[in-house]
Amino acid sequence: MATTGNGPRGPLGGLRVVELAGIGPGPFAAMLLADLGADVVRVDRPGGAGLGIDPARDLTNRNKRSVLVDLKAPDGPDTVLDLAARADVLIEGYRPGVAERLGVGPEACLARNPKLVYGRMTGWGQHGPLAERAGHDIAYIALTGTLSMIGRPDEPPTVPANLVGDYAGGSLYLVVGILAALQHARTPGGTGQVVDAAIVDGAAHLATMIHGMLAAGGWQDRRGANLLDGGCPFYGSYETADGQYMAVGPLEQRFYDDFVGLLGIADTAPDRNDLARWDELRGAVADRFRTRTRAEWTEVFDGSDACVAPVLSLREAPHHPHLAARATFVDHGGLTQPAPAPRFSATPTSVRTSPALPGADTEAVAADWDVPGLRTTRKDTTP
């Protein structure tokens, strides 16, 4: 596993981003921009964001700097507007209207900096009947139909942590929107604008291919009945003799032939094209996997094109030989963490700094960004 330090910044070096502290998808989006080299200044509020994670271990704040600003103090909004005037991007994740009430909404920020890209991260979006409602990842993916696809047909839908909604449908779409808006702002005659990144929009968009298959009759609108949702016996996970699991996905015929051959059921397995016998095939595959441990099956399929892999835990994953060879995980400051992604040939990225502690960089940012109002100490100018 690679150990990082003050390494290369990445392709967004020189980009300035203001992040108004929040939780979940907003901080992750800002982390991604920071990983890519942007100078991300997180505006923390006194008392913290209330998530309950030790700030020194909150990896979504790596590669950032932090300043403390009380937006409810008389000079708080003006200090943030001074930062926005010097920034390329601002990210906030409040409910609709909150930033405006605090005095740091899009109109106020764009008045100070017409080229600013103002990124808004919410679950429901800036308008619509639910816009003012509280919510979390599970509600957003539930409403879009995405959650209904995940899990076994005879069980409640499986909750995919908060990866599908918050981070895939939220953070990643916000970053794509920010980068697109930056491109527009930097073209001749281009202006700044507001990016409305709603998790419901992104989570729905992620299922575009599935909607196409549904329209074409190639997808049933029920869980566990399709090729990619666990309904197919050669696309799923199977328990091994030691209570671990192997992931199986040989969709193409040539890969499937390798799979059943190595599994040892090539001569007895039902025809995979006979959907009426899929339950029988699933049973045969399950019975066979239960005869050996995960390590034994991993060795059997090693080096093959059978599209089979062991299901590793979060702590096991960094030690897999392939991920270790690619330095997919790195160690920085004693914390094992996923490395920045994707990779760049000319402008490589790195984990440069540990999670920013609230307010730790206030003086440095005040100097670097020329925002005197941030300073926590001032020299006594009395004669």
Buried (B, 14 or more C-beta within 10 A) or exposed (E): EBEBEEBEBBBBEEBBBBBBBBBBBBBBBBBBBBBBBBBBBBBBBEEEBEEEBEBEEBBBBBBBBBBBBBBEEEEBBBBBBBBBBBBBBBBBBBBBEBBEEBBBBBEBBBEBBEBBBBBBBBBBBBEEEBBEEEBEBBBBBBBBBBBBBBBBEEEEBEBBEBEBBBBBBBBBBBBBBBBEBBEBBEEEEBEBBBBBBBBBBBBBEBBEEBEEBBEEEEBEEEBBBBEBBBBBBBBBBBBBBEEBBBBBBBEEEEBBBBBBEBBEBEEEBBEBEEEEBBEBBBEBBEEBBBEBBBEEBBEBBEEBEBBBBBBBEEEEBBEBEEBBEEBBBBBBBEBBBBBBEEEEEEBBBBBBBBBBBBBBBBBEBBEBBEBEBBEEEEEEEEE
